């Protein structure tokens, strides 16, 4: 085997290894869609994942290679609490006939320049009742949200801080060490 073919084989292996989590996720998603965790659904899920990854070729997503289980658990627990509190808050705003809940469109400038972190932050912010992502400016790292329950500038800043908090939690759970350092520096008042 020549050095060029070894290098090429190694490159293909590394690319496949990096895409393995997404491949496994596609198989799991297939099994969840069918509601079966059987050998047949696993085999057909593998076939569907191969078909999808070969026909609809997307650029490879570079993961940080770092997963912090503690911060992942903290994120999940905080997310569930935020879901419940957001649902109760929106329900109260709807049922409070004394005043209309204010609404606003706000821009949040994210600290991390990573498409995956930006996507996770946007999805998290949209899933919590009371806010919805209406646009994302990838080049400038800005998320635009429609939020309800806003009456003054203090409420707007609270919403911005909430989105930045979710970005921080996601970075601590799956971000690279450099991204964690950047978030820590921004929190300490350093370079944003």
N, C-alpha and C positions, 0 to 999 in steps of 0.2 A: 504494500500500500504506500503510495507516494505521500510526501508531506502535504501537498496541496489537497489531496483527497481526504487526508486526516483532518486538516483544518476545516474543510468544508463539512465533513461529517460532524465534527465537534460543534460547529456553528449551528447546524440543523438541530442537533441534539439540545443545545442550549436554548434555541428558540422554542422548540417543543416543550422543554421543561418550564419555560416562563409562561407558556400558554396553558399548561396543565390545569391550574386552578379554574380558568374560564371553561375549559373543556369539561371538567368535573361539574361545574355549576350548570352547564347546559344539560348534562345527563340528569342531574338532580331536578332541574326545572321540568324536564320531560316527564320524569316519574311523578312529580307533584301535579303536573297538569292532568295526567291520567289517573291520579289518585291510587296508584299501585306501587308497591315496593317489592316487585317480583323479579326473577331472573329475566323473564321475557321483556318486561318494561325496561330493565337495565340494558339488555342487548339492543333493543330498538332505540333506546335513548342514545347509546353509543353510535349507532348507525346514523341517527338524526344529527348528532353533534358533528360527526365526520362530514356529513353532507353540508351542513350549515357552514362549518369552518372552511370547507374547500370551495363551495359555490360563492358564498358571500365573504370574500376575503377582505378583512379589515386590517389596518396597520396594527402591529403588535402593541399592546399596552404594557408599558414598563412599570412593574410594581417595585416598591422600595425593597422588597425582600425582607421586610421587618414587620412582624405582627406582635403587638403587646397585648397579651390576653387580659391583663388587669385593666388597662385603659379601655379595651374593647367591652369588658363587662360594665365598667363605669358608664360608657357611652350608652349601652343598651338599657341599663337601669334608669339613667337620666332621661332617655328618650321615652320610655314608657310613662314615667312620671309626667313629662311634658305633654304627652298625648292626653292623659287624663285631665290635667289641669287646663290644657288648651280647650278640650271639649267642654268642660264645666264653665270656663270663662265665656266661650262663644254662646253656650246655651243661656247663660245669665244675661249676656248682652242682647240676645234676641228677645228674652222674656221681660226685660226691664223696659216698660212702656214710658217711663218718665223721661228718657232721653235717647236719642239716636246714637248708636256707636259710630264714632268718627272713623274715617278711612283715609289712607294715604298710600302713595307710591313712594317708596324709598329706595335709595341706592346704597349698596354695601360694598365697599372696596375690600376684597379679600387680601390676606397677607401672603398666601402661598400660590405660586405660579405652577400649578399642576392640574391638568384636566380632570384626573380621577378624583382628586380632593375637592375640586370645584363642583363636580357632578354630585358627589356624595353630600356635600354641604347643601347644594340646591335641593336635592331630593329630601333631605332631612327637614329643611326649613319648610318645604311645601307640605310635608306629611303632618306637621303639627298644625292643628286647627287654628285659624285666625290669620294665617299668612299663606301666600301663594307666589311662587316665582313666575314672573311674567316675561322676563328677558334675562339673558346672560351675555355679557360682553366679554368674550374669551380673551381678546387681546389686552384689554385693560384690567381684567380680573374683577369685574363689577357684576354683582347680582342685583337685579331690580325686583322688588317684591311689592305686592299689593297686600296691605295689612289692614285689619279692622281693629277697632278699639283704641284708636289714636286720637287724643284730644289736644296734645301740646307737644312741644319739642322734646320734652323729657320722655314721653312715650315713644317718639321716633328713635331717640338715642337708645332706649331700652331694647327696642326691636333690633337695631344694628348690633348692639352688644350681644344679643341672643344669637344672631347668625354667626358672629365671630366666635362665640363660645362653642357653637357646634363645629365650626371649622377647627378650633383648637382640639376638641375631643377626638375628632376624626384623625387629625394629624398625629396626636399622641397614640392612637390605636394602630394606625397603619402607615403613617408617614415615615420618611427617612429621618435619620438623626439630624441631618442638616435642616430639614423642615421643622423639626422640634426645636432646634436652636433658634431658628428664625421666629417662631411663635413666642418662645421665651423672651427673646430680645424685644419683640414688639410689646409684650405685656409689661416688661420692665421699663418701657419708655425709650428703648433704643430705636434702631432703624426700623421703620414699618415695613 
